[in-house]
Amino acid sequence: MTTLETTPAVRPRLSMGELADHGDGPALSEALASGARVTLTWQDGRQAHFPLAWLRDHCACAECRHPLTRERLYLPLETPTEAPGPRVVEGNLELAWADGHVSRFDAGWLHQRRPGTPREDVVPVRQPWGNDFQPSRIPHADFVGEVAGERAWLTALLRDGLVLLEDGPLADEEVSRLAERIGPLRPTNFGARFDVRSKPNPNNAAYTAIGLALHSDLPNWRQPPDIQLLYCLENDAEGGESIFADGFAAAEALRRSSPEAFRLLSETPIDFRFQDEDHDLVWQAPVIALDAADNVIEVRLNNWIRDSLRLPLEAIDAWYAAYRTFWQRAHEPQHQLEFALAPGEMVAFDNRRVLHGRNAFDPNSGRRHLQGTYLDLDMCESRLRVLARRG
């Protein structure tokens, strides 16, 4: 028989994923067991039905959750068949199970988890750019000096897919220091941190002075990097303005105006490939990726590293027609922003949503030097949740 806990009813020991979710809520006024459910009524009048299996699975005592890691120890292999004796103790729920085990639940914690209630999250919903969209600008001093500044930067990045940091120091590796506040740098075949400037014998068009059409980085990877950060250290050359476009908005415009083109680009995997002396990275994916609900979740548009188009003969012309149409949509002015990065400014953007490019520049007219790195989207969302707990 499981040893009973004798501590008073308290909020459960939460899992690491639930640390930000608990909070004050109304106390319970009544708890009734009926069949395989317990019906709870709170003092605010709300009522909810909880299955016995759910309640047993979510017991947070030291035997069911590790007291230090908060990870679940209980394995729900059996469905409770006997209704426990539910009691309201000091406004919270106590359940005495048939095997003698006792579970205690905080009323506010249960209130937040009423069946069918969506999880609350500080991570914002992605918002498409409007015709008058301008990216948020966060001072460097606010980002590094206070929780509110970093939260504002992360919120804008996750909501809009693009945010600027300004008035930063002209210091080598500052992009790495800023990124490491969020999480570990995401390395690629170009390293964990890379320099964007014109150089001899380049292995990528970014390391030339030519103009770069709108594109997403590294679509030849199974998991392309999520967030790209580009920090400007020098920008005296003529030209070189940065260009950005909301790839999701362009894809939705394509869906509305050319549904067959949208279908072809979202259902037809194509080959992407990068090769140099040391690497040969290949992956196959559609230009537009959808989730189970047909929402656009990724755009892979990179004309330089599209590999040979290996489609059946009867599908080739239709694919090219769809590709040309999407290219035109992505380059329409209402989807684009253009601006020159100043020294001490950093742009961060969602590489799997926001397309980026630049105008050509004259390397003989001045120096242009950006330093860049990548971050995982999961770490950005995680950091925002952690900061939200700090106020």
N, C-alpha and C positions, 0 to 999 in steps of 0.2 A: 504494500500500500504506500502511495506517495505521501511523504511528510507534509503536513499542512503548514502553510505560512501563518504566522500569528501577528504580522504587522497590520496596521490599519489600512483601510482602502485608500490607495494612492494612485497617481497617474502611472501607467505601465512604463516599464523600462523600454524606451523606444529604440527601434532599429536606427542605424546610422542614416538611413534614408528618411526617417521620420522626425529627425531632430528639429527641423524648421516648421513642422506641421502642427505641433501641439500648441495649445493655448487655452485661455480661460473660456468657459462655456457655461450654459445653464446647468443647474443641478438636476438630478433625477427626482421625480415625484412618485413613480410607480414602475415595478418590474414584474411581469407575469409570464410564466412558462405555459406554452400550449403546443403539444406535439413536438415537432422538431424545431421550434422557434421560441425565442424570448421576445416579448413585446415590451418596449421601453417607452415611457412617457416622461418628457422633461417639464420643468417648471414653466417654460415658455409656451407650453401647449403642444409642442411638436411630438410626434410619435413615429417610431420606426420598428420594424421587425428584423431581428438578427437570427440567422440560422445557428443552431447549436454547433455545427461543424466550424463555422467562422469564429465563433467565440472561443471554442477550445483551441483552435489554431493560433489565435492572437493572444493567448495568455502570456503575460510578460513577467511571470515570476522567475526567480533565479534558476529554477529547474527547466523552464521552457525557453528562456533567453539567457545567453551567456551574460553574466553581470558586468563584464568589462567591454567586450566587443559589441554587445547588444544583438548579436546574430541569433537567429532562431535555432533552438536545439530540438524542439518538439517536431515530430514527423507525423503529419496527419494521414496515417494509413487506415484508420478506422473512423467511421462516422458515429458520433455519440447517438445512442438510441433511446436513452432515458433522459427525461427532462430534469435538469438540475434544480436545486432549490434556490431561485433568485431572491436576493434581498437588496434593498436600498439601505446602504450604510453611510451616514453623513453625506447623503446626496449622490453617492457613487454606487456602482454595481458590484455585488459579490455573488459568485456562483459556487455552489458546493456540488461537485460532480459525483457520480455513482461510485467511482473508485476511491473517493475520499479526497481527491485533489481539490484545491480551492483556487479560484481565479478572481482577481480583483481588477476593475477597470475604472478609470477616471471618466466621469460623466461627460466632461467637455471633449475628451479624446473620442469617445463614442459618438458624440453629437456631430463631430466633423466627419465621421466615417459612416454615416447612415447609408445603407445600401442604395446605390444609384447616385450618390453625391459625388461629383467630380473632385479630383484632388486640386486643392488650391496651390498655385505656384507663382513665385515672383518673376519667373522667366516670361517675358512678354510674347504675345502672339505676333508672328511676322506680319508686317503691314506693307502692302505694295506702295511704291512711290507714286505720288500724285504729280501732276504736270508742274507744280510749283515746289517740288521737294528740294530741300537744301539740307545737307547732313549736319548733325549736331557737332558743335565744336566745344571740346572740354579743355580747359587750361591744364598744362602739364603739372603745375603746382597743385591743382585740385586733385588730379588723379593720384599723385604720390603722397599727398598730404592729408587726405581725409577720406573716410569711407563713402561719403555722399558723392564725391567726385568720381571715384572708381565705379560706384554703382551706376551713376548717370552714363558713364562711358559704356559699360557693359550692356545696360538696358538699351541704349541707342543702337549698339552694334547688333544685338540679337533681334531687335524690333525691325530696324531698317536695313540691316545687312551692310551698313557703311557708317563710319564715324571718324571724326578727325580729332587729333590731339595737337595742341598748338603751344608755342612759346616754350619749347623744350630746349635743353642744352645741346650744343654741338659737340657731342662726346661720342667717341667710338664705342660701339657695343651698347648704346643706350637702348636700342630696340630689344636686345636680349634681356636687359635688366627689367624693362617694362613687361615683356612677355612672361618672364619668370615669376612675376607677381601673380599671374593667372594660373600657370601650370608649366610643365616641362615643354621645351621646344620640340616641335614635330620634325624630325630629320627626314630628308629626302636624298636623292642622288646628288643634289646640289649642296648637301651639308645641312646642319641644323640652322646655321645663319649664313646668309649669302649677300654679296655685294652686287648691286645693279649699276653697272657703268660700262662704257664702251671699252673693249679690250681686244688685243690681238688674238687670232685663232679662237673665236668664240664657239662654244658648243650649244648655244641657245640664242635665239633672236633678241632676247632681252639684253644681251651683252654686246649689242651693236648700237648704232645711232639711228637705225631705220625706224619708221613709224610702225607701231604694233596695232593691228586691228583688234577689235574686241575679242576676248577669249577667256576661257577658264584655264587655270594652271593644272598641269599633270593629269589630264583625263586618261592617260595611259596607265595610271595606277588603279588597282582594285579599289582602294579607298583613297581618293584624292584628298589632299589636305583641306581642312575646313576653313579656317580663318587665316588670312594673310595680313601681315603687318609690314608696312614700308615706311621707313624713317628717313627723312631727307637731311643729309649733312651738307650737301652743296648743290646749288642749282643756278649757275650763272650762264649756262648755255642758252642760245636762242632756240626756242621751240621746246619740245619735250613735255607739253601739257598732258596731264593725266586725264583719261577718259573712263567713265564708268557707266554701266547700264544695268537696270534691274532685269536680269534674265528671266525671273519668274513672271514679271509683268509682260515681257515680250512673248513668253510662251503662252500666257493666257490670251494675249491679243491674237496670236496665231490660232489658238483653239476657236476663238469666236469668228475670225474672218476666213480661216481655211481649215476646217475640221479634219479633212482627209490628210492634209499635210501634217497636222498635229498628230494624227493617229500613226502615220508612217514613221515619224521621228521618235515617237514614244514607244513603238512596238518593234522597231528594227535595230538590233544591235549591230554596231560597226566596229572596226578595229582601230585602236589608237596605239601608236608605237613611238618610243624615243630610243635612239641608238647613238652611242658614241664609242670611243675606244674601250671604255670600262663598263658600259651598261647597255642592256637591251631589255627595256621594260615594255610589256605588251598587255593590253586588256581590251575586252570587248564589252561595249555597253551602248545603249541608245543615247542619242543626243539629249533627249528629254526623258527623265525618269519620273514615274508616278508611284504613289503609295496605293494601298488597297482601296482607298476611297477616291482614287483618280485625282488627288491633289498633286501638283508639281512639287517634287522634293529635291530635284537636282537638274542642272543644265551642264552638259559637257560640250562646249563649243570651242574647238581649237583647230583652225584650219591648217596649221603648220604640221601638226603631228597626227592628222588623220592618216591612217595607213591605207593600203590598197583596199578598194571597196569590193568586198567579196560577197556579192549578192547574185541571185539568179538573174539571168539575162532579162527576163520580163519585168524585174523589179527595179532595175538600175535607173532608167529614165525618170520614173516616178519619184524615186528617192532624191535624185538631184533637184528636181523641181521643188520638192518640199523643203530641201535644204536652202535653196536660193530664197524661197519665200520667208523662211525663218530668219535668214541672214538680214534680209531687208527690214523685217519687223524689229530686230534687235538694234539696228542702226538708225531707226527713226528718232528724230530729235526729242520727242516727248519722253523717250525712255532713257535719255543720256544726260550726264553731267560732264562738264569739262572745266578743269582748273589746274593751275600750276602750284605744285607743292613748294613751300618756302622752307629754307633751312630751319630746323627745329620743329617742323611739323611732321606728324605721322598719320598716315591713313591706315585704317584697318577695315577689312571687308570680308564678307562671307564668300569664299572662292567658289562654292558650289551653288551659289545663287547669283551673285553680282559678277557680271562680265567686266573685264578691265582691259585697257589698252593705253596707248600714248601716241602723241604726234611725234614725227621725226624731229631730231635736234641736230644742231651743228656743233660737233665736238671741238672745232677750232675757235668757237666764239666764247667758250668758257667751260668750266668743269660742272659735271652733273654726277652726283654720287648718292645713291640710296642704299640703305642696308635693310634687309628683310629677313623674316622668319615666318613660321607657321605655328598655329595652335590648333588643338582639337576643340571642336564645338562643345563636347561634353565638359571639358575643363572650364570653358567660359561660363556655361550654365551653372556648373558646380560653384564657381567662385561667386557668382551673383547670389546664389542661395546662402552661402556662408556669410557674405557681407550683410545680407538682409537680417540675419540673426544678430548681427552686431549693432543694428540700428542705423 
